[in-house]
Amino acid sequence: MKYFQNITWNATKVKKALQELKVYTPKLLIWCKKILNEYHGLNESKQYYNFLCGDWLLLFAHKLYAEYLNLKKSKNLNKNFFDNIRLIPFDDYDEFVKKIANSKDYNISIQRLITFFLLKQKIKIIYRTKKKQKCLRKQNNLLLCLKNYTHLQSKITKFIFYQINFSKLSFLQKAIFFVKMKSLVCNKSFNVGVPYQNQINSEWRLNQQKFKGLDFLSIAKNIMPILIPTCFVEAKDTVFQSGKLLKIPRPKIVMTSTGLYGSPVFKLLVSEWRKQGTKLYTQQHGGGYGLDYFHACEEFEKKVSDKFFYLGDQFKKNSQNSLPMPAGPMCNFLNFNKRFILVMCVDYPKYVYRIHFQPMPGTIQKMIRDTCTFLQKSNSVPNFLIKLYPLKYTLNFKDKILKANPHVSFCNERVKSEKLFKKAKLVVHTYLGTSWLETMALNIPTICFYDPKTYMFRPKAKKIIQKLFDVNILHSCPLSASRFIINLGSNIQTWWQQKNVQSTRKEFVKNYAFVTNDWQQAWQKMILKKV
């Protein structure tokens, strides 16, 4: 059965779609609140559901809108689209992301659902039961230690740090920091051995289709109860009870970085804690924050958080709940021989899972071609080490690179980037993500090239972006980056230490990728005074 892909997602189309979704998503949240309150017999607020399932709702809206536009451009829809749709329901956010990013069958099923409503056909859905129930992970030693620690420290516990990366600290450094902060740390340890609900309430899911319109909002509201993960519906009580088994005393503050995505046990617990006064602090993770013309995840995280911490000074006057705070612990980069030029590559799914200013269907192929062009034109430069993205979406990406430049070497994709940064005399980024912020912040010679038709920056960022072009850190095509590196020869540090290059780098880092060796003191000052 055919999957319809009719849109080249360049920056102009992304901008237009995001402007539309800014209007649609809040209305979908109101509908989500209504149906879940009715199902569970509750009267929870819109803010409650935005925190609990806003991560899923954001992707649901983006995915459905992308497929809605795809189908609106399709002239001939396959007649087989009107056969029965057999669906295995999603357990949670993580499974939803995995399926819509990778599974052709699931993407076709979503297009078929939209088609039923576009052509006013009677919907035909059969829910299939999974052969094996998905279980939340069993308690591990870390979790047992955490439980014992919470019982001992329940009277003084002020914070829980959840899914914040402290891996660069030694055990002793962690212990000292957490004692100072009177805090607990638990990364991916909220999951305990309670199964998701295997019994699907298909009667409820298939009787919420109350809208007759052919517009996107009506169709999305009709499809929402069909696709909403079981952790918010049939399994909600089971998931919440599994969280209560942890017996974690309610903290005054929960701070997280990536914990707003997935983590149903964590989010249900924190939802209940917040009713009793617990505050949620969120720290920026990833690239694009403050830079992209519009960043949907950034807006979502700010809305659901009591305090949101950016990695940069330029946000300190934005609003009461947005504050600057430096990144956490960084590696020591002294005393290493600089051996190679590291090329950081990325890959993206061929199916839309989020509408964002990054390579998407139609522009991913251009990014792959540009990467190969860069390496081909730079074949006279020795010692290229390629770090491919751990997840493989593009067929034969490695073979394409070797065809372009057979002299390059490849590292293990699972090796942490920081270990490679230590030994790189120059890092070349083929996209604008998190890694270029890291090398800029760590003062490692950095070059990025990207397609200007893929990315779009917000007005406040355009001035510093142009300065980065002026000092040759940024390049708008692979040929420009290649020529510059060839001309540099062995004079990489001479260029990087030039006064104008360093002043531009420092200005950018201060505003968008702030790091400091005194991060612990900064965190204590920003967080402890809020208690």
Buried (B, 14 or more C-beta within 10 A) or exposed (E): EEBBBEBBBBBEBBBEBBEBBEEBBBEBBEBBBBBBBEBEEEEBEBBBBBBBBBBBBBBBBBBBBBBBBBBEEBEEBBEEBBEEBEBBBBBBBBBBBBBBBBBEEBBBBBBBBBBBBBEEEEBEBEBEEEEEEBEBBEBEEEBEEBBEBBEEBEEEBBBBBBBBBBEBBEEEEBEEBBEEBBBBBBBBBBBBEBBBBBEBBBEBBBEBBEBEEEEBBBBBBBBBBBBBBBBBBBBBEBBBEBBEEBEBEBBBBBBBBBBBBBBBBBBBBBBBBBEEEBBBBBBBBEBBBBBBBBBBBBBBBBBBBBBBBBBBBBBEEBEEBBBBBBBBBBBEBEEEEBEBBBBBBBBBBBBBBBBBBBBBBBBBEBBBBBBBBBBBBBBEBEBBBBBBBEEEBBEEBBEBBBEBBEEBEBBEBEEEBBEBBBBBBBBBBBBBBBBBBBBBBBBBBBBBBBBEEBBBBBEEBEEBBEBBEEBBBBBEBBBBBBBBBEEBEEEBEEBBEEEEBEEBBEBBBBBBBBBEEEBBEBBEEBBBEBE
